[in-house]
Amino acid sequence: MIFAVPMAVAANSDVVVFDNGDRLTGEIKSLERGKLRFKTEATDTISIEWEDIAFLSSEQNIQVETFTGRRYLGHLALSPAVKKINVQLGDDYVELDATEVVVMTPIEDRGFERVDGDITAGYNFAKADANEQMNLGLDVELRGEIRSLGVSLNSTISNSQGSESSQRHTADANFKRFYPNRWYYAGVLGATRNDELGVDLRTSIGGGGGRVISQSNHSRLLVESGLLLTHENLAPDEDGNDPPDEDTVEAYISIDWDWFRYDSPEFDLSTSLDIIPNLTNTGRVRGEFDITLKWEIIHDLFWQLSFYDSYDSDPVTDGAEQNDYGVTTSLGYSF
Protein backbone atom coordinates (compact mmCIF):
# COMPACT_ATOMS: atom_id res chain seq x y z
CA MET A 1 0.00 0.00 0.00
CA ILE A 2 2.92 2.38 0.61
CA PHE A 3 3.78 2.42 -3.10
CA ALA A 4 0.21 2.50 -4.46
CA VAL A 5 -0.35 6.24 -4.08
CA PRO A 6 2.86 7.46 -5.83
CA MET A 7 2.27 5.04 -8.72
CA ALA A 8 -1.33 6.25 -9.12
CA VAL A 9 -0.21 9.88 -9.04
CA ALA A 10 2.44 9.23 -11.71
CA ALA A 11 -0.02 7.39 -13.90
CA ASN A 12 -2.40 10.40 -13.86
CA SER A 13 0.13 13.21 -14.16
CA ASP A 14 0.56 13.20 -17.95
CA VAL A 15 -0.38 16.50 -19.60
CA VAL A 16 -1.80 17.28 -23.05
CA VAL A 17 -1.98 20.89 -24.24
CA PHE A 18 -4.05 21.56 -27.35
CA ASP A 19 -3.39 24.10 -30.09
CA ASN A 20 -6.10 26.36 -28.64
CA GLY A 21 -4.50 26.30 -25.19
CA ASP A 22 -6.87 23.84 -23.52
CA ARG A 23 -5.21 21.36 -21.18
CA LEU A 24 -5.95 17.79 -20.02
CA THR A 25 -4.29 15.88 -17.19
CA GLY A 26 -4.45 12.09 -17.14
CA GLU A 27 -2.60 9.09 -18.50
CA ILE A 28 -1.18 8.36 -21.97
CA LYS A 29 -2.37 4.93 -23.13
CA SER A 30 -0.95 4.83 -26.67
CA LEU A 31 -0.39 6.66 -29.94
CA GLU A 32 -1.15 4.89 -33.21
CA ARG A 33 -2.76 5.65 -36.58
CA GLY A 34 -2.75 9.38 -35.90
CA LYS A 35 -4.67 9.20 -32.61
CA LEU A 36 -3.47 9.58 -29.03
CA ARG A 37 -5.47 7.49 -26.57
CA PHE A 38 -5.61 9.44 -23.31
CA LYS A 39 -7.37 8.50 -20.07
CA THR A 40 -8.72 11.03 -17.58
CA GLU A 41 -10.84 10.56 -14.47
CA ALA A 42 -13.64 12.63 -16.00
CA THR A 43 -13.75 11.15 -19.53
CA ASP A 44 -12.19 7.69 -19.15
CA THR A 45 -10.19 6.84 -22.33
CA ILE A 46 -10.68 9.20 -25.27
CA SER A 47 -9.03 9.54 -28.70
CA ILE A 48 -7.30 12.81 -29.61
CA GLU A 49 -6.10 13.69 -33.10
CA TRP A 50 -2.31 13.91 -32.99
CA GLU A 51 -2.31 17.02 -35.19
CA ASP A 52 -4.34 18.94 -32.57
CA ILE A 53 -1.70 18.57 -29.83
CA ALA A 54 0.77 21.42 -29.18
CA PHE A 55 2.60 20.14 -26.06
CA LEU A 56 2.87 16.78 -24.31
CA SER A 57 4.54 15.57 -21.12
CA SER A 58 4.55 12.30 -19.18
CA GLU A 59 6.13 10.83 -16.05
CA GLN A 60 5.72 7.34 -17.47
CA ASN A 61 8.41 5.42 -19.33
CA ILE A 62 7.20 5.88 -22.91
CA GLN A 63 8.55 4.03 -25.93
CA VAL A 64 8.51 6.54 -28.80
CA GLU A 65 8.85 5.35 -32.41
CA THR A 66 9.40 7.52 -35.48
CA PHE A 67 8.28 6.86 -39.04
CA THR A 68 11.83 5.67 -39.87
CA GLY A 69 11.65 2.97 -37.17
CA ARG A 70 13.94 4.64 -34.61
CA ARG A 71 12.86 3.99 -31.02
CA TYR A 72 13.52 5.98 -27.84
CA LEU A 73 12.58 5.11 -24.27
CA GLY A 74 12.14 7.64 -21.48
CA HIS A 75 9.95 10.25 -19.81
CA LEU A 76 8.43 13.02 -21.90
CA ALA A 77 9.47 16.47 -20.73
CA LEU A 78 7.39 19.51 -21.64
CA SER A 79 9.27 21.17 -24.50
CA PRO A 80 9.37 24.99 -24.73
CA ALA A 81 8.80 24.67 -28.48
CA VAL A 82 5.41 23.92 -30.06
CA LYS A 83 4.91 20.53 -31.75
CA LYS A 84 8.10 19.06 -30.24
CA ILE A 85 8.41 15.79 -28.29
CA ASN A 86 11.22 15.86 -25.74
CA VAL A 87 12.27 12.32 -24.71
CA GLN A 88 14.45 12.21 -21.58
CA LEU A 89 17.17 9.54 -21.96
CA GLY A 90 18.75 9.49 -18.50
CA ASP A 91 20.93 12.61 -18.26
CA ASP A 92 20.50 13.31 -21.98
CA TYR A 93 17.46 13.96 -24.16
CA VAL A 94 16.37 13.91 -27.78
CA GLU A 95 13.91 16.39 -29.27
CA LEU A 96 11.69 15.18 -32.11
CA ASP A 97 9.26 16.95 -34.38
CA ALA A 98 5.75 15.75 -33.61
CA THR A 99 5.31 14.93 -37.31
CA GLU A 100 8.12 12.34 -36.99
CA VAL A 101 6.40 10.44 -34.16
CA VAL A 102 3.94 7.71 -35.21
CA VAL A 103 3.81 5.27 -32.24
CA MET A 104 3.92 5.70 -28.46
CA THR A 105 3.59 2.88 -25.94
CA PRO A 106 3.95 2.99 -22.13
CA ILE A 107 6.72 0.51 -21.37
CA GLU A 108 4.80 -0.90 -18.39
CA ASP A 109 2.37 -2.51 -20.85
CA ARG A 110 3.56 -6.12 -21.13
CA GLY A 111 0.34 -7.86 -22.14
CA PHE A 112 -2.69 -7.25 -24.34
CA GLU A 113 -3.92 -4.10 -22.66
CA ARG A 114 -5.77 -2.57 -25.59
CA VAL A 115 -8.72 -3.91 -27.58
CA ASP A 116 -9.89 -2.36 -30.87
CA GLY A 117 -12.41 -3.68 -33.33
CA ASP A 118 -15.51 -3.24 -35.41
CA ILE A 119 -18.60 -5.21 -36.34
CA THR A 120 -20.48 -4.87 -39.65
CA ALA A 121 -23.74 -6.13 -41.14
CA GLY A 122 -25.33 -5.64 -44.54
CA TYR A 123 -28.28 -6.76 -46.68
CA ASN A 124 -28.87 -6.21 -50.41
CA PHE A 125 -31.92 -7.19 -52.48
CA ALA A 126 -32.79 -6.98 -56.19
CA LYS A 127 -36.41 -7.57 -57.26
CA ALA A 128 -35.55 -8.63 -60.85
CA ASP A 129 -34.39 -12.14 -59.98
CA ALA A 130 -35.18 -12.12 -56.25
CA ASN A 131 -31.43 -11.87 -55.62
CA GLU A 132 -30.48 -11.20 -52.01
CA GLN A 133 -27.17 -11.04 -50.23
CA MET A 134 -26.43 -10.96 -46.52
CA ASN A 135 -23.03 -10.29 -45.00
CA LEU A 136 -21.62 -10.12 -41.48
CA GLY A 137 -18.14 -9.20 -40.31
CA LEU A 138 -16.16 -8.94 -37.09
CA ASP A 139 -12.59 -7.68 -36.65
CA VAL A 140 -10.90 -7.55 -33.24
CA GLU A 141 -7.30 -6.66 -32.40
CA LEU A 142 -5.57 -6.89 -29.02
CA ARG A 143 -2.45 -4.72 -28.85
CA GLY A 144 0.42 -4.63 -26.44
CA GLU A 145 3.87 -3.08 -26.33
CA ILE A 146 5.64 -5.83 -28.31
CA ARG A 147 2.86 -8.08 -29.61
CA SER A 148 -0.58 -8.11 -31.14
CA LEU A 149 -3.34 -10.67 -31.67
CA GLY A 150 -5.99 -10.21 -34.36
CA VAL A 151 -9.15 -12.16 -35.16
CA SER A 152 -11.28 -11.65 -38.27
CA LEU A 153 -14.60 -13.30 -39.17
CA ASN A 154 -16.50 -12.67 -42.42
CA SER A 155 -19.59 -14.35 -43.84
CA THR A 156 -21.47 -13.76 -47.11
CA ILE A 157 -24.57 -15.69 -48.19
CA SER A 158 -26.16 -15.13 -51.61
CA ASN A 159 -29.54 -16.41 -52.81
CA SER A 160 -31.32 -15.91 -56.13
CA GLN A 161 -34.43 -17.34 -57.75
CA GLY A 162 -33.79 -20.60 -59.61
CA SER A 163 -30.28 -21.23 -58.26
CA GLU A 164 -28.71 -22.74 -55.17
CA SER A 165 -27.53 -20.67 -52.24
CA SER A 166 -23.86 -19.71 -52.36
CA GLN A 167 -21.85 -19.26 -49.19
CA ARG A 168 -18.46 -17.71 -48.47
CA HIS A 169 -17.12 -17.82 -44.90
CA THR A 170 -13.65 -16.93 -43.63
CA ALA A 171 -12.13 -17.00 -40.15
CA ASP A 172 -8.55 -15.85 -39.55
CA ALA A 173 -6.31 -15.33 -36.53
CA ASN A 174 -2.83 -13.83 -36.53
CA PHE A 175 -0.21 -13.24 -33.88
CA LYS A 176 2.64 -10.73 -34.30
CA ARG A 177 5.74 -10.29 -32.14
CA PHE A 178 7.47 -6.98 -32.91
CA TYR A 179 11.24 -6.43 -33.08
CA PRO A 180 13.45 -3.34 -33.63
CA ASN A 181 13.53 -1.49 -36.94
CA ARG A 182 9.87 -2.38 -37.70
CA TRP A 183 10.46 -6.14 -38.17
CA TYR A 184 8.06 -8.72 -36.73
CA TYR A 185 7.42 -12.47 -36.50
CA ALA A 186 3.96 -13.71 -37.46
CA GLY A 187 1.88 -16.81 -36.75
CA VAL A 188 -1.29 -17.38 -38.79
CA LEU A 189 -4.32 -19.66 -38.58
CA GLY A 190 -7.23 -19.66 -41.03
CA ALA A 191 -10.38 -21.50 -42.10
CA THR A 192 -12.43 -20.93 -45.28
CA ARG A 193 -15.54 -22.21 -46.97
CA ASN A 194 -16.20 -21.09 -50.55
CA ASP A 195 -18.97 -22.78 -52.58
CA GLU A 196 -18.02 -20.96 -55.79
CA LEU A 197 -14.47 -22.37 -55.70
CA GLY A 198 -15.64 -25.85 -54.63
CA VAL A 199 -14.11 -25.75 -51.15
CA ASP A 200 -16.19 -27.17 -48.28
CA LEU A 201 -13.49 -26.34 -45.73
CA ARG A 202 -9.90 -25.20 -46.11
CA THR A 203 -7.77 -24.89 -42.95
CA SER A 204 -4.26 -23.46 -42.83
CA ILE A 205 -1.65 -22.97 -40.14
CA GLY A 206 1.77 -21.45 -40.54
CA GLY A 207 4.04 -18.55 -39.85
CA GLY A 208 6.68 -16.25 -41.20
CA GLY A 209 8.09 -12.79 -40.85
CA GLY A 210 7.35 -9.31 -42.06
CA ARG A 211 8.24 -5.66 -41.89
CA VAL A 212 6.42 -2.39 -41.66
CA ILE A 213 7.86 -0.84 -44.82
CA SER A 214 6.52 2.64 -44.12
CA GLN A 215 4.33 4.24 -41.47
CA SER A 216 3.01 7.69 -40.72
CA ASN A 217 0.06 9.29 -39.00
CA HIS A 218 -1.95 8.85 -42.21
CA SER A 219 -0.82 5.57 -43.79
CA ARG A 220 0.93 2.25 -43.19
CA LEU A 221 2.42 -0.38 -45.54
CA LEU A 222 3.29 -3.94 -44.40
CA VAL A 223 4.85 -6.84 -46.29
CA GLU A 224 4.88 -10.38 -44.87
CA SER A 225 5.88 -13.83 -46.16
CA GLY A 226 6.06 -17.39 -44.85
CA LEU A 227 4.86 -20.98 -45.16
CA LEU A 228 1.47 -22.66 -44.65
CA LEU A 229 0.37 -26.23 -44.03
CA THR A 230 -3.05 -26.51 -45.70
CA HIS A 231 -5.79 -29.16 -45.56
CA GLU A 232 -8.72 -28.99 -48.00
CA ASN A 233 -12.08 -30.76 -47.75
CA LEU A 234 -13.52 -30.47 -51.26
CA ALA A 235 -17.11 -30.23 -52.43
CA PRO A 236 -18.61 -33.01 -54.62
CA ASP A 237 -17.82 -32.63 -58.34
CA GLU A 238 -20.35 -32.22 -61.16
CA ASP A 239 -21.12 -35.97 -61.10
CA GLY A 240 -21.71 -36.02 -57.34
CA ASN A 241 -18.41 -37.77 -56.55
CA ASP A 242 -16.49 -36.78 -53.43
CA PRO A 243 -12.88 -35.87 -54.30
CA PRO A 244 -10.18 -36.98 -51.84
CA ASP A 245 -8.98 -34.45 -49.29
CA GLU A 246 -5.84 -32.48 -50.14
CA ASP A 247 -2.86 -31.84 -47.84
CA THR A 248 -0.32 -29.42 -49.26
CA VAL A 249 2.48 -27.02 -48.35
CA GLU A 250 2.09 -23.46 -49.56
CA ALA A 251 4.15 -20.29 -49.48
CA TYR A 252 2.56 -16.90 -49.09
CA ILE A 253 3.36 -13.24 -49.48
CA SER A 254 0.99 -10.59 -48.11
CA ILE A 255 0.90 -6.88 -48.80
CA ASP A 256 -1.32 -4.63 -46.65
CA TRP A 257 -1.75 -0.90 -47.15
CA ASP A 258 -3.95 1.43 -45.08
CA TRP A 259 -4.72 5.10 -45.56
CA PHE A 260 -6.71 6.95 -42.93
CA ARG A 261 -8.00 10.46 -42.27
CA TYR A 262 -9.44 11.69 -38.99
CA ASP A 263 -10.86 15.04 -40.04
CA SER A 264 -14.64 14.81 -39.78
CA PRO A 265 -16.00 12.71 -41.35
CA GLU A 266 -13.38 10.04 -40.67
CA PHE A 267 -12.27 8.08 -43.73
CA ASP A 268 -10.34 4.79 -43.92
CA LEU A 269 -9.18 2.96 -47.05
CA SER A 270 -7.53 -0.44 -46.62
CA THR A 271 -6.26 -2.92 -49.21
CA SER A 272 -4.72 -6.38 -48.89
CA LEU A 273 -3.24 -8.78 -51.44
CA ASP A 274 -2.22 -12.38 -50.67
CA ILE A 275 -0.35 -14.44 -53.27
CA ILE A 276 -0.17 -18.14 -52.33
CA PRO A 277 1.83 -20.47 -54.61
CA ASN A 278 1.42 -24.20 -53.89
CA LEU A 279 4.76 -25.93 -53.27
CA THR A 280 3.27 -29.45 -53.37
CA ASN A 281 1.20 -29.03 -56.56
CA THR A 282 3.63 -26.94 -58.59
CA GLY A 283 1.87 -24.48 -60.87
CA ARG A 284 -1.20 -23.98 -58.70
CA VAL A 285 -1.48 -20.45 -57.30
CA ARG A 286 -4.18 -18.99 -55.08
CA GLY A 287 -4.83 -15.33 -54.47
CA GLU A 288 -6.93 -13.13 -52.20
CA PHE A 289 -7.58 -9.44 -52.83
CA ASP A 290 -9.68 -7.10 -50.69
CA ILE A 291 -10.26 -3.37 -50.76
CA THR A 292 -12.47 -1.71 -48.15
CA LEU A 293 -13.64 1.88 -47.73
CA LYS A 294 -15.04 3.07 -44.39
CA TRP A 295 -16.82 6.41 -44.06
CA GLU A 296 -17.90 7.68 -40.65
CA ILE A 297 -21.57 8.66 -40.37
CA ILE A 298 -21.60 9.66 -36.71
CA HIS A 299 -19.20 8.90 -33.87
CA ASP A 300 -18.12 5.20 -34.12
CA LEU A 301 -20.88 4.39 -36.66
CA PHE A 302 -19.71 4.01 -40.26
CA TRP A 303 -20.77 2.97 -43.75
CA GLN A 304 -18.57 0.39 -45.48
CA LEU A 305 -18.07 -0.59 -49.12
CA SER A 306 -15.94 -3.66 -49.87
CA PHE A 307 -14.74 -5.52 -52.95
CA TYR A 308 -13.25 -9.02 -52.68
CA ASP A 309 -11.76 -11.46 -55.19
CA SER A 310 -10.68 -15.05 -54.39
CA TYR A 311 -8.69 -16.80 -57.13
CA ASP A 312 -7.49 -20.37 -57.68
CA SER A 313 -5.54 -21.10 -60.88
CA ASP A 314 -6.30 -24.84 -60.70
CA PRO A 315 -9.41 -25.70 -58.64
CA VAL A 316 -9.21 -29.28 -57.42
CA THR A 317 -12.99 -29.79 -57.66
CA ASP A 318 -14.18 -30.40 -61.26
CA GLY A 319 -16.55 -27.71 -62.48
CA ALA A 320 -15.55 -25.17 -59.83
CA GLU A 321 -14.90 -21.57 -60.84
CA GLN A 322 -11.43 -20.04 -60.79
CA ASN A 323 -12.70 -16.72 -59.41
CA ASP A 324 -15.17 -15.71 -56.74
CA TYR A 325 -15.62 -11.95 -56.49
CA GLY A 326 -18.22 -9.59 -55.16
CA VAL A 327 -19.12 -6.19 -53.73
CA THR A 328 -20.73 -5.75 -50.30
CA THR A 329 -22.16 -2.73 -48.55
CA SER A 330 -22.83 -2.63 -44.83
CA LEU A 331 -23.15 -0.55 -41.71
CA GLY A 332 -20.63 -0.95 -38.93
CA TYR A 333 -19.74 0.08 -35.40
CA SER A 334 -16.22 0.59 -34.03
CA PHE A 335 -15.28 -0.20 -30.44
Backbone torsions as a table, in degrees:
resi	resn	phi	psi	omega
1	MET	NA	-26.8	-177.6
2	ILE	-61.2	-36.3	-174.5
3	PHE	-92.7	-6.0	-173.9
4	ALA	-68.5	-40.2	-176.2
5	VAL	-68.1	-50.3	178.1
6	PRO	-57.4	-40.2	-179.2
7	MET	-65.0	-41.1	179.6
8	ALA	-65.3	-39.7	179.4
9	VAL	-63.1	-44.3	-179.2
10	ALA	-63.3	-39.3	-176.8
11	ALA	-68.6	-19.6	-177.7
12	ASN	-116.8	24.7	-178.8
13	SER	-110.6	9.4	175.7
14	ASP	-71.8	147.2	-174.9
15	VAL	-128.1	132.1	172.3
16	VAL	-116.6	128.2	175.0
17	VAL	-116.5	124.9	-177.1
18	PHE	-84.3	168.5	179.6
19	ASP	-59.4	-32.3	-179.0
20	ASN	-85.7	3.5	177.8
21	GLY	96.1	-11.3	176.8
22	ASP	-63.8	151.3	-174.5
23	ARG	-133.3	140.5	173.9
24	LEU	-125.1	140.9	173.9
25	THR	-117.6	132.4	-177.8
26	GLY	-179.6	-132.1	-174.6
27	GLU	-139.7	125.4	174.5
28	ILE	-70.6	127.1	177.7
29	LYS	-101.4	-38.6	179.0
30	SER	-178.8	162.6	167.2
31	LEU	-129.9	127.6	177.4
32	GLU	-164.6	146.5	176.9
33	ARG	53.8	37.5	174.2
34	GLY	78.7	10.0	180.0
35	LYS	-130.4	133.0	174.3
36	LEU	-94.2	122.8	175.9
37	ARG	-91.3	120.9	-170.5
38	PHE	-133.6	129.5	-176.7
39	LYS	-108.1	128.6	173.4
40	THR	-125.1	162.4	179.1
41	GLU	-66.1	-30.6	-176.0
42	ALA	-82.9	-34.9	-172.1
43	THR	-112.2	-4.1	-169.6
44	ASP	60.4	-146.0	-176.7
45	THR	-89.7	124.2	178.6
46	ILE	-122.3	163.5	176.9
47	SER	-107.7	131.2	-178.6
48	ILE	-121.5	131.0	177.2
49	GLU	-64.3	128.1	-176.3
50	TRP	-58.2	-34.8	-177.5
51	GLU	-68.9	-16.6	-178.2
52	ASP	-88.8	-2.1	-174.8
53	ILE	-96.7	129.1	179.1
54	ALA	-96.4	-41.9	-178.5
55	PHE	-136.7	152.3	-179.3
56	LEU	-150.4	135.6	174.9
57	SER	-141.4	154.3	-179.3
58	SER	-156.5	140.7	174.1
59	GLU	-90.2	-4.3	177.7
60	GLN	-78.2	161.9	167.2
61	ASN	-80.9	112.1	-175.4
62	ILE	-111.9	129.5	172.0
63	GLN	-88.7	117.7	-176.8
64	VAL	-108.9	128.8	-179.5
65	GLU	-122.0	135.3	178.6
66	THR	-94.9	172.0	-178.5
67	PHE	-66.7	-18.8	177.3
68	THR	-86.0	-6.1	179.4
69	GLY	98.3	-3.0	176.6
70	ARG	-68.2	141.4	-178.9
71	ARG	-124.9	140.8	178.0
72	TYR	-133.3	144.2	-178.2
73	LEU	-126.3	124.5	178.0
74	GLY	169.7	-177.6	174.6
75	HIS	-74.5	159.2	176.8
76	LEU	-106.3	112.4	177.9
77	ALA	-88.5	149.2	-179.8
78	LEU	-72.1	114.0	-178.5
79	SER	-78.8	144.7	176.2
80	PRO	-72.3	-16.2	-178.2
81	ALA	-98.5	143.5	179.5
82	VAL	-70.5	143.0	175.8
83	LYS	61.7	35.1	175.6
84	LYS	-121.7	141.2	176.6
85	ILE	-111.9	116.5	-176.1
86	ASN	-102.9	106.3	-178.1
87	VAL	-97.5	117.8	179.8
88	GLN	-81.2	119.1	-179.6
89	LEU	-112.4	78.0	-175.5
90	GLY	67.5	-122.0	179.2
91	ASP	-85.5	-4.6	-179.0
92	ASP	-113.5	177.2	177.0
93	TYR	-153.7	161.6	173.4
94	VAL	-129.7	135.3	-179.8
95	GLU	-108.0	126.1	-176.5
96	LEU	-118.7	145.2	169.1
97	ASP	-67.5	139.1	-179.5
98	ALA	-58.9	-30.5	179.9
99	THR	-67.7	-20.1	177.9
100	GLU	-78.2	-25.9	-170.8
101	VAL	-86.1	126.3	-178.8
102	VAL	-122.5	-19.4	-179.4
103	VAL	-139.7	136.6	170.5
104	MET	-135.1	135.6	179.7
105	THR	-141.5	122.9	171.9
106	PRO	-58.7	129.7	-173.4
107	ILE	-69.3	-18.0	179.0
108	GLU	-69.7	-17.4	-179.4
109	ASP	-74.7	106.8	-179.2
110	ARG	-110.2	-9.5	-177.8
111	GLY	-120.7	-154.2	178.3
112	PHE	-95.1	82.7	-174.2
113	GLU	-82.6	-27.4	-170.7
114	ARG	-113.3	138.1	178.0
115	VAL	-124.7	124.9	175.0
116	ASP	-126.8	151.3	177.8
117	GLY	-179.8	175.8	173.2
118	ASP	-150.9	156.7	178.4
119	ILE	-128.3	137.4	-176.7
120	THR	-131.2	153.7	176.4
121	ALA	-151.1	140.4	-179.3
122	GLY	-148.0	156.4	178.0
123	TYR	-146.8	129.7	178.0
124	ASN	-128.0	142.2	-178.6
125	PHE	-141.7	137.1	174.9
126	ALA	-124.2	124.4	-176.1
127	LYS	-67.1	-32.6	-171.6
128	ALA	-51.3	-49.4	179.9
129	ASP	-124.4	23.7	-178.8
130	ALA	52.6	38.0	-179.1
131	ASN	-82.9	127.4	176.9
132	GLU	-134.6	148.5	-179.2
133	GLN	-138.2	132.6	177.1
134	MET	-122.0	137.5	179.0
135	ASN	-140.8	143.1	177.5
136	LEU	-132.0	146.8	178.4
137	GLY	-148.3	148.6	176.8
138	LEU	-144.2	127.4	175.8
139	ASP	-129.3	126.2	-180.0
140	VAL	-132.5	136.6	176.7
141	GLU	-132.8	130.3	174.6
142	LEU	-106.3	122.9	-175.2
143	ARG	-116.1	142.9	173.0
144	GLY	-133.5	-172.0	-177.6
145	GLU	-64.4	-43.7	-173.3
146	ILE	-125.0	7.6	-178.3
147	ARG	-152.1	160.6	175.4
148	SER	-145.7	153.5	177.0
149	LEU	-133.6	124.0	-178.6
150	GLY	-122.5	143.3	177.0
151	VAL	-131.1	133.3	-179.3
152	SER	-133.9	130.2	178.1
153	LEU	-128.0	129.8	178.5
154	ASN	-140.0	138.2	-177.5
155	SER	-141.4	129.8	177.4
156	THR	-132.0	127.2	178.6
157	ILE	-124.2	126.8	-178.8
158	SER	-119.6	135.4	176.8
159	ASN	-132.2	141.6	174.4
160	SER	-146.8	154.4	-176.4
161	GLN	-62.9	129.3	176.3
162	GLY	84.3	6.2	178.4
163	SER	-139.5	160.1	-178.3
164	GLU	-74.1	155.1	175.3
165	SER	-64.2	142.0	177.7
166	SER	-118.4	132.4	-176.7
167	GLN	-123.5	144.0	176.1
168	ARG	-138.8	114.3	-178.4
169	HIS	-128.2	137.0	175.6
170	THR	-135.2	142.3	174.6
171	ALA	-138.0	124.5	-176.5
172	ASP	-134.6	144.7	173.3
173	ALA	-134.1	140.1	178.5
174	ASN	-140.5	143.3	178.0
175	PHE	-121.4	132.8	178.4
176	LYS	-125.2	136.3	174.0
177	ARG	-118.8	116.5	-171.2
178	PHE	-88.2	145.7	179.3
179	TYR	-127.9	171.0	-178.9
180	PRO	-59.5	160.7	176.4
181	ASN	60.6	31.7	171.8
182	ARG	70.2	17.8	174.4
183	TRP	-87.2	156.1	175.8
184	TYR	-153.9	155.5	171.2
185	TYR	-99.5	143.3	-176.6
186	ALA	-130.2	139.7	168.9
187	GLY	-118.3	136.6	-175.1
188	VAL	-130.5	148.2	177.6
189	LEU	-144.9	131.5	-176.7
190	GLY	-147.2	154.6	176.0
191	ALA	-141.9	138.6	-175.7
192	THR	-141.5	140.6	164.9
193	ARG	-123.8	132.0	179.6
194	ASN	-144.7	103.7	-178.1
195	ASP	-64.2	-36.5	-177.1
196	GLU	-64.1	-35.8	-179.9
197	LEU	-92.5	2.1	176.6
198	GLY	76.5	28.8	-177.8
199	VAL	-113.0	112.5	174.9
200	ASP	-71.3	-44.4	177.8
201	LEU	-158.8	124.1	173.4
202	ARG	-118.7	124.5	177.5
203	THR	-119.1	139.9	-179.0
204	SER	-137.2	144.4	173.8
205	ILE	-140.6	140.9	-178.7
206	GLY	-179.4	-162.4	-178.2
207	GLY	-173.0	170.7	-179.5
208	GLY	-177.1	-151.4	-179.6
209	GLY	-141.2	162.2	-179.4
210	GLY	-156.5	179.1	179.9
211	ARG	-147.4	141.7	170.6
212	VAL	-79.7	103.4	-174.3
213	ILE	-67.2	-43.7	177.5
214	SER	-148.7	150.2	178.6
215	GLN	-152.7	143.5	176.7
216	SER	-150.6	-173.4	177.9
217	ASN	-82.5	7.6	178.5
218	HIS	-133.1	-12.6	-178.6
219	SER	-157.0	162.9	177.8
220	ARG	-153.3	137.3	179.8
221	LEU	-127.1	124.1	179.0
222	LEU	-122.1	144.1	172.5
223	VAL	-129.4	133.1	-175.8
224	GLU	-140.2	146.9	176.7
225	SER	-147.6	157.6	-179.5
226	GLY	177.0	-159.6	-177.7
227	LEU	-123.7	150.6	179.1
228	LEU	-130.0	141.2	166.6
229	LEU	-101.7	120.2	-170.4
230	THR	-122.9	134.5	175.3
231	HIS	-120.3	129.2	-177.8
232	GLU	-120.5	123.2	167.4
233	ASN	-95.9	119.5	-170.7
234	LEU	-100.0	150.2	178.0
235	ALA	-73.8	156.5	176.1
236	PRO	-57.8	146.0	179.8
237	ASP	-78.8	-172.0	-175.8
238	GLU	-60.9	-27.1	-179.6
239	ASP	-92.1	4.0	179.5
240	GLY	84.4	8.4	179.2
241	ASN	-83.1	143.8	178.1
242	ASP	-90.7	112.7	178.0
243	PRO	-67.3	153.1	176.7
244	PRO	-67.3	150.9	177.1
245	ASP	-63.5	155.1	-178.7
246	GLU	-117.6	131.5	171.7
247	ASP	-119.4	119.7	-175.4
248	THR	-138.4	164.4	172.2
249	VAL	-109.5	130.6	-178.7
250	GLU	-127.1	150.8	168.5
251	ALA	-99.8	162.3	175.6
252	TYR	-148.8	149.6	169.9
253	ILE	-134.0	131.0	-176.8
254	SER	-121.8	137.6	175.8
255	ILE	-125.0	123.9	179.4
256	ASP	-125.5	129.5	178.5
257	TRP	-131.8	130.6	178.2
258	ASP	-123.9	139.4	171.0
259	TRP	-129.6	131.8	-174.2
260	PHE	-139.7	147.5	178.8
261	ARG	-134.4	135.5	-175.8
262	TYR	-112.2	4.8	168.7
263	ASP	-67.3	144.7	-176.7
264	SER	-73.2	130.8	-1.7
265	PRO	-80.3	148.2	178.6
266	GLU	-65.4	146.4	-175.2
267	PHE	-139.2	134.9	-177.9
268	ASP	-140.3	123.6	177.2
269	LEU	-120.2	120.9	-178.7
270	SER	-127.6	140.3	177.7
271	THR	-133.1	147.3	175.9
272	SER	-143.4	141.8	178.1
273	LEU	-134.8	122.8	175.9
274	ASP	-115.7	124.7	174.8
275	ILE	-112.2	123.4	-169.4
276	ILE	-129.5	88.1	175.8
277	PRO	-76.7	140.3	-179.6
278	ASN	-87.2	122.2	-178.9
279	LEU	-85.0	-19.9	178.0
280	THR	-84.0	-50.5	176.9
281	ASN	-100.6	85.2	-175.5
282	THR	-57.6	133.2	179.9
283	GLY	104.1	-21.7	176.9
284	ARG	-85.0	129.7	-179.2
285	VAL	-133.1	131.0	172.7
286	ARG	-106.6	158.2	178.8
287	GLY	-148.9	148.0	175.6
288	GLU	-133.9	128.1	178.2
289	PHE	-131.4	132.5	178.5
290	ASP	-138.1	140.2	171.7
291	ILE	-137.0	128.3	-173.8
292	THR	-132.6	133.3	176.5
293	LEU	-114.6	128.5	176.4
294	LYS	-118.0	131.9	-178.6
295	TRP	-129.2	118.8	-177.3
296	GLU	-67.8	131.9	175.3
297	ILE	-92.9	-59.8	169.5
298	ILE	-134.4	179.0	-175.1
299	HIS	-50.9	117.1	176.6
300	ASP	71.6	-2.5	176.4
301	LEU	-109.4	128.0	-174.6
302	PHE	-137.4	159.8	172.5
303	TRP	-102.4	139.3	-174.6
304	GLN	-129.2	136.2	174.7
305	LEU	-124.1	125.4	-175.6
306	SER	-130.6	144.1	170.6
307	PHE	-123.3	133.8	178.2
308	TYR	-131.1	151.7	176.8
309	ASP	-146.2	118.8	174.8
310	SER	-107.8	131.0	-173.5
311	TYR	-129.0	141.3	174.4
312	ASP	-139.3	114.9	-175.7
313	SER	-66.8	-25.1	-177.1
314	ASP	-144.2	76.7	-179.6
315	PRO	-57.8	135.0	-177.1
316	VAL	-74.6	-31.0	179.4
317	THR	-81.5	125.3	178.5
318	ASP	-61.6	135.3	178.1
319	GLY	87.0	-6.2	179.4
320	ALA	-76.1	150.9	178.7
321	GLU	-76.0	156.4	174.5
322	GLN	-83.0	-28.3	-177.0
323	ASN	-123.9	141.1	168.5
324	ASP	-130.5	113.2	-178.0
325	TYR	-134.5	159.6	-178.9
326	GLY	-173.0	167.8	177.7
327	VAL	-122.5	133.0	177.8
328	THR	-126.7	145.8	172.6
329	THR	-123.1	144.9	-176.7
330	SER	-160.1	166.6	170.7
331	LEU	-105.2	147.3	-177.2
332	GLY	-142.3	164.8	178.4
333	TYR	-133.6	130.4	178.6
334	SER	-95.7	143.4	177.6
335	PHE	-141.6	NA	NA
